[in-house]
Amino acid sequence: MKINLNKQSKIILLGAGAALLVMLGISSCKKNKKTEEKWITATVTKESISNIVTCTGTLEPITEVEVGTQVSGRIETIYVDYNSEVKKGDLLAEIDQTVLSANLSSAESSLASAKSQMELQKKNYERYKTLYEKQLVSTADFESVQYNYEKATNDYNESLNNYRIAHTNLSYAKIYSPIDGVVLSREVEEGQTVAASFSTPTLFIIANDLTKMRVIADVDEADIGNVMKGQRVTFTVDAYPDQEFQGEITEVRQSATITNNVVTYEVVINAPNPDLKLKPGLTATVSIYTLEKNEVLTIPSEALTFAPENASQINIQNENKRTVWVVKEDTIIPKEIEIGNQSGTLTEVVSGLSEGEKVVIGSTSGITPQHMDTTENAQNDSPFMPKPPARRGNGGGSR
């Protein structure tokens, strides 16, 4: 059947057809746009990664000596003060020597008397020995003389030891520096009496070289496994909050310290101090770099746990092997990679990816993947119910 259309009808049909084509084009563009925005991606780039253990510690000189006295007495003279620079053997202080000199004189007199007695008994012993060998004296008389000689010898040796002790004690009255260094502390004043009966009193504290300091840091038991000798350290002190100091771990001590049920281990950190800014006793806030790698391929750690809905489970036995989803034209494909170290939000890629590739870390907020069935959600939807957050891929994250 032939239909005759007038000119006006033809114009209407042509207009309707053009409008339909425009609507189909817009719908196609929106569909493509949805497809492009379906996944959140991240680019494989070269980054520097690091892991840091933080703790606190105390600054102290590498070598610190407490200088004390081994004799009791009154401090007569002090020759140094705080911050005095001293050399090994320098005289620091003197204790009153009156009593010590008298003890030495008494010991010397006792020694001379014991020596005279020993020499007399020795001559008497030699005389009796000759007579005894000729059987001119009895055995009892000879043994008595022999006993007296041995006793006199022992008395002499005892007096000699007492003399040496008195002489040594007199020398202890002068306090000398055992090392080169700086006097950090002076614990006594002139005229003060010190008693060394039960323990050695501390008179001075001397630091060997303040240009070479160290930090004794307390590291928690949860972090000590990653801390080892030679690792780089940075630290700050409250005295210079805007300045960062450098150091290096020289020792990880095995002995544990338990305080309020918290277990920590002491870590010794070398802290050069050429400008003498660091003072003994300052509290240091320490950052220990347990991992440092520069310019390595990295991806966000979220990419390791992302998987699309209904994706088949991939079992990987090697803990260093992982599967990530990589953008390939208009779709995404799984790709097996080998990973290295992890640093918070970044993971090192050893092999399997190239710089510039894009990996998926999640789905776009508000866009529903095409394969997801929304029928049940539509039936149960209510305008009065709160809306759940947009679904994301397993472990995915936004950037």
FENCOR-V732546 format. One record per pair of residues at least 4 apart in sequence whose ideal C-beta (glycine too) atoms are under 7 Angstrom apart, sorted by sequence separation. I is the first residue (numbers start at 1). J is the second residue. D is the distance in whole Angstrom. If there is no record, write none. Layout:
i:j:d
I:J:D
I:J:D
//
This chain:
i:j:d
5:9:4
7:11:7
8:12:7
9:13:6
10:14:6
11:15:6
12:16:6
13:17:6
14:18:7
15:19:6
16:20:6
17:21:7
18:22:7
19:23:6
20:24:6
21:25:6
22:26:6
23:27:6
24:28:6
25:29:6
26:30:6
27:31:6
28:32:6
29:33:6
30:34:6
31:35:7
32:36:6
33:37:6
34:38:6
60:64:6
80:84:4
86:90:5
97:101:5
98:102:7
99:103:6
100:104:7
101:105:6
102:106:6
103:107:6
104:108:6
105:109:7
106:110:6
107:111:6
108:112:7
109:113:6
110:114:6
111:115:6
112:116:7
113:117:6
114:118:6
115:119:6
116:120:6
117:121:6
118:122:6
119:123:7
120:124:6
121:125:6
122:126:7
123:127:6
124:128:6
125:129:6
126:130:7
127:131:7
128:132:6
129:133:6
130:134:7
137:141:5
139:143:6
140:144:6
141:145:7
142:146:6
143:147:6
144:148:7
145:149:7
146:150:7
147:151:6
148:152:6
149:153:6
150:154:7
151:155:6
152:156:6
153:157:7
154:158:6
155:159:6
156:160:6
157:161:7
158:162:6
159:163:6
160:164:7
161:165:6
162:166:6
163:167:6
164:168:6
165:169:6
166:170:7
167:171:7
168:172:7
188:192:5
196:200:6
219:223:5
223:227:6
227:231:7
273:277:7
278:282:6
299:303:5
302:306:6
307:311:5
328:332:7
349:353:5
353:357:5
363:367:7
368:372:6
374:378:6
375:379:7
376:380:6
377:381:6
392:396:4
5:10:5
131:136:4
132:137:5
137:142:6
196:201:6
219:224:5
236:241:6
258:263:5
273:278:4
316:321:5
327:332:6
328:333:5
342:347:5
80:86:6
131:137:5
188:194:7
316:322:7
326:332:7
363:369:6
368:374:6
194:201:5
256:263:5
257:264:5
271:278:6
316:323:7
325:332:5
326:333:6
341:348:5
219:227:6
236:244:6
325:333:7
339:347:5
340:348:4
128:137:6
236:245:7
256:265:6
257:266:7
314:323:5
325:334:6
326:335:5
339:348:6
132:142:4
234:244:5
235:245:5
339:349:6
340:350:5
234:245:7
323:334:5
324:335:6
339:350:6
79:91:6
80:92:5
234:246:6
235:247:6
253:265:6
323:335:7
337:349:6
338:350:4
79:92:6
128:141:7
252:265:7
253:266:4
323:336:5
324:337:6
338:351:5
79:93:6
128:142:5
233:247:4
337:351:7
338:352:6
78:93:5
187:202:5
188:203:5
233:248:6
252:267:5
321:336:6
322:337:6
337:352:3
77:93:6
187:203:6
232:248:6
233:249:6
336:352:6
337:353:5
77:94:5
128:145:4
187:204:7
251:268:4
269:286:7
308:325:7
321:338:6
322:339:5
335:352:6
75:93:6
76:94:5
186:204:6
230:248:7
231:249:5
249:267:6
250:268:5
304:322:5
320:338:5
76:95:6
185:204:7
230:249:6
250:269:7
306:325:6
320:339:6
75:95:6
76:96:5
125:145:5
185:205:4
215:235:6
229:249:5
249:269:6
250:270:5
304:324:7
314:334:7
74:95:7
124:145:6
125:146:6
183:204:6
184:205:5
228:249:7
229:250:7
248:269:7
303:324:5
73:95:4
74:96:4
184:206:7
227:249:7
229:251:7
247:269:4
248:270:5
73:96:5
183:206:6
184:207:5
229:252:6
247:270:6
71:95:6
125:149:4
182:206:7
228:252:6
247:271:5
366:390:5
67:92:7
124:149:7
181:206:5
182:207:5
227:252:6
299:324:7
365:390:4
69:95:6
73:99:7
181:207:5
245:271:6
121:148:5
122:149:6
179:206:6
181:208:4
121:149:4
175:203:6
180:208:7
181:209:7
182:210:6
332:360:5
363:391:7
71:100:7
177:206:6
179:208:5
363:392:5
362:392:5
363:393:5
121:152:4
326:357:6
327:358:4
362:393:5
215:247:6
326:358:7
326:359:6
327:360:7
363:396:6
365:398:7
118:152:4
325:359:7
362:396:3
117:152:5
118:153:5
324:359:5
325:360:4
361:396:5
362:397:5
233:269:5
361:397:6
362:398:6
240:277:6
117:155:7
118:156:4
361:399:7
218:257:7
249:288:7
227:267:6
114:155:5
115:156:6
224:265:5
237:278:7
301:342:6
114:156:4
221:263:4
221:264:7
239:282:6
304:347:6
220:264:6
221:265:7
301:345:6
114:159:4
219:264:6
237:282:5
238:283:7
300:345:6
301:346:7
218:264:4
219:265:5
237:283:7
300:346:7
301:347:5
237:284:5
111:159:4
218:266:6
219:267:5
293:341:6
298:346:5
299:347:6
110:159:5
111:160:6
235:284:4
236:285:5
298:347:6
216:266:6
217:267:5
235:285:6
291:341:6
298:348:6
299:349:6
235:286:4
297:348:7
298:349:7
110:162:7
111:163:5
216:268:6
217:269:6
235:287:7
291:343:6
296:348:5
297:349:4
233:286:6
234:287:5
214:268:6
215:269:4
233:287:7
306:360:6
107:162:5
108:163:6
214:269:6
233:288:5
293:348:7
306:361:6
107:163:4
214:270:6
215:271:5
297:353:6
303:359:4
306:362:6
214:271:6
231:288:6
232:289:5
303:360:7
213:271:4
231:289:6
297:355:6
303:361:5
107:166:4
231:290:6
302:361:4
212:272:7
213:273:5
232:292:7
299:359:5
302:362:7
309:369:6
212:273:7
227:288:6
300:361:5
310:371:6
104:166:4
211:273:5
309:371:6
103:166:5
104:167:6
210:273:6
211:274:6
227:290:6
309:372:6
226:290:4
211:276:7
213:278:5
103:169:7
104:170:5
210:276:6
100:169:5
101:170:6
215:284:5
217:286:5
100:170:5
215:286:6
97:170:6
100:173:5
207:280:7
97:173:5
95:173:4
94:173:6
94:174:5
93:175:4
91:174:6
92:175:5
92:176:6
91:176:6
92:177:6
308:393:6
90:176:7
307:393:7
89:176:6
90:177:5
306:393:4
307:394:5
89:177:7
306:394:6
88:177:6
305:394:6
306:395:5
87:177:7
88:178:7
305:395:3
306:396:5
86:177:4
88:179:6
88:180:5
87:180:5
302:395:6
302:396:6
86:181:6
302:397:4
184:280:6
85:182:6
86:183:6
71:169:5
83:182:6
84:183:4
73:173:7
83:183:6
71:172:5
82:183:6
70:172:5
71:173:6
81:183:7
69:172:7
80:183:5
82:186:6
81:186:6
69:175:6
67:175:6
93:203:6
67:178:7
78:190:5
92:204:6
65:178:6
75:188:5
77:190:6
65:179:6
75:189:7
75:190:6
63:179:7
75:191:6
74:191:7
75:192:5
74:193:5
75:194:7
73:193:7
86:206:7
73:194:7
72:194:6
72:195:5
72:196:5
69:194:6
71:196:6
72:197:7
70:196:6
69:196:6
70:200:6
69:200:7
68:200:4
69:201:6
68:201:6
68:202:5
69:203:6
68:203:6
66:202:5
67:203:5
67:204:4
66:205:5
67:206:6
64:205:6
65:206:5
64:207:5
63:207:7
63:208:4
61:207:4
62:208:7
61:208:6
61:210:6
62:212:5
62:213:7
61:213:6
62:214:5
60:213:7
59:213:6
60:214:6
59:215:6
60:216:6
58:215:7
57:215:4
58:216:6
57:216:5
57:217:3
56:217:7
57:218:6
55:217:5
56:218:7
55:218:6
55:219:5
55:220:7
53:219:7
53:223:4
53:226:6
53:227:6
57:269:7
59:271:7
59:278:5
61:280:6
59:279:7
60:280:5
59:280:6
59:281:7
58:281:7
59:282:5
58:283:6
59:284:6
56:283:6
57:284:5
56:284:7
56:285:6
57:286:5
56:286:6
55:286:5
54:286:7
54:287:6
52:287:5
53:288:4
52:288:7
52:289:6
53:290:6
50:289:6
51:290:5
51:291:4
50:291:6
49:291:7
50:292:5
49:293:5
48:293:7
48:294:4
48:295:7
49:296:7
46:295:5
47:296:7
49:298:6
46:296:6
46:297:6
47:298:4
44:297:6
45:298:6
44:299:6
42:299:6
42:300:5
42:303:7
41:327:6
49:341:6
51:343:5
39:332:6
50:343:6
49:343:4
35:330:6
49:346:5
47:346:6
49:348:6
44:349:7
44:353:5
46:355:6
44:354:7
45:355:6
44:355:6
44:356:6
43:356:6
44:357:5
43:358:6
44:359:6
42:358:7
41:358:4
42:359:6
41:359:6
41:360:6
42:361:5
40:360:7
41:361:7
39:360:5
40:361:6
40:362:4
40:363:7
39:363:6
40:364:6
38:363:7
39:364:7
38:364:6
37:364:5
38:367:6
37:367:6
38:369:6
34:367:6
40:396:7
42:399:6
40:398:6
40:399:6
//
